[in-house]
């Protein structure tokens, strides 16, 4: 098969497909990162209020609890993250196979 400009245009992904794939990728990223971001943000705000109310100025307390919370949330949501990434990967591979 000769690789001419016309053949490459036929095989190339259109703008609509590229925008759709990018949109789906952003949705998957939001699904994956939302639990960790929400939990660490809420935990940070609660700890800040607690530290200000009790005049405890220990910065490692906040960091340690955020790290523990992040690991716990990743452990809990790990299967859902795997499923979301697997499904998106299958969709992308199907689109790549459909380009021919």
C-alpha positions in Angstrom: 0.0 0.0 0.0 1.3 3.4 -1.0 1.2 6.1 1.7 -0.1 9.1 -0.2 -1.7 12.2 1.3 -5.2 11.0 0.1 -4.8 7.6 1.8 -3.6 9.2 5.0 -6.6 11.6 5.1 -8.9 8.7 4.8 -7.2 6.9 7.6 -6.8 9.9 9.8 -9.1 10.7 12.7 -11.5 13.5 12.1 -11.8 16.6 14.3 -15.1 15.3 15.7 -13.5 12.0 16.7 -10.5 13.7 18.2 -12.7 16.0 20.3 -14.9 13.1 21.4 -11.8 11.1 22.5 -10.4 14.1 24.3 -13.8 14.7 26.0 -14.0 11.0 27.1 -10.4 11.1 28.4 -11.2 14.2 30.5 -14.3 12.5 31.9 -12.3 9.5 32.9 -9.7 11.7 34.5 -12.4 13.5 36.5 -13.9 10.2 37.6 -10.5 8.9 38.8 -9.3 12.0 40.6 -12.5 13.3 42.2 -12.6 11.0 45.2 -9.1 11.8 46.3 -9.4 15.5 45.7 -12.7 15.8 47.5 -11.5 13.8 50.6 -8.1 15.6 50.9 -9.7 19.0 50.5 -12.4 18.4 53.1 -9.9 16.8 55.4 -7.5 19.7 55.0 -10.3 22.2 55.8 -11.4 20.3 58.9 -7.9 19.9 60.1 -7.2 23.6 59.5 -10.2 24.6 61.5 -9.3 22.2 64.3 -5.7 23.5 64.4 -6.9 27.1 64.5 -9.4 26.4 67.3 -6.9 24.5 69.5 -3.8 26.6 68.6 -2.0 23.5 67.5 0.6 24.5 64.9 1.9 21.1 63.8 2.2 21.0 60.0 3.2 17.3 59.9 -0.2 16.4 61.4 -2.0 17.7 58.4 0.4 16.1 55.9 0.4 12.7 57.6 -3.4 12.5 57.7 -3.7 13.6 54.1 -1.3 11.0 52.9 -3.1 8.3 54.9 -6.5 9.5 53.6 -5.1 9.5 50.0 -3.8 5.9 50.4 -7.0 4.7 51.9 -9.2 6.3 49.2 -6.9 4.8 46.5 -7.2 1.4 48.1 -11.0 1.7 48.3 -11.5 3.1 44.8 -8.7 1.1 43.1 -11.0 -1.4 41.5 -13.3 1.4 40.1 -10.2 3.2 38.8 -9.0 0.0 37.1 -12.4 -0.6 35.5 -12.7 3.0 34.2 -9.2 2.9 32.7 -9.8 -0.6 31.2 -13.1 0.4 29.6 -11.6 3.6 28.2 -8.6 1.7 26.8 -11.0 -0.8 25.1 -12.9 2.1 23.5 -9.7 3.7 22.2 -8.4 0.4 20.8 -11.7 -0.2 19.1 -11.5 3.3 17.5 -8.0 2.7 16.4 -9.0 -0.6 14.8 -11.9 1.1 13.1 -9.7 3.6 11.4 -8.6 1.1 8.8 
